[in-house]
Amino acid sequence: EGFVYNTGNGDSTGTADGEKVKGGFGHLGITVPDVYEACERFKAAGLSFTKTPNSGGMKGLAFVKDPDGYLIEILPQGPMITKPFDCDGIAAEGG
């Protein structure tokens, strides 16, 4: 079974005045059996990424935006793994 969690980061998404919420909602996180396969499905559905699994310093996790602009972190249900290329064609080595 997967898990869902939220964070307490300051974020202005969804606030009426555009000010960051201190100690409020930051983003949701979900666990999936395979982050790379999930990202292929999210890309096919037209979601935009702020981080694909091989981009940046932390490999094997991703961030997508929901239709309202909230960030959703995609994490593996098991150990953090990497694959040679992600859904955007970014290589694990040097991505």
HUURVEN-V299202 format. One record per run of one state. SS is the DSSP state (H for helix, E for strand, L for the rest). FROM is the first residue (numbers start at 1). TO is the last residue. If there is no record, write none. Layout:
# HUURVEN-V299202
ss,from,to
SS,FROM,TO
SS,FROM,TO
This chain:
# HUURVEN-V299202
ss,from,to
L,1,3
E,4,6
L,7,27
E,28,32
L,33,34
H,35,44
L,45,47
E,48,51
L,52,61
E,62,65
L,66,70
E,71,76
L,77,84
E,85,85
L,86,90
E,91,91
L,92,95
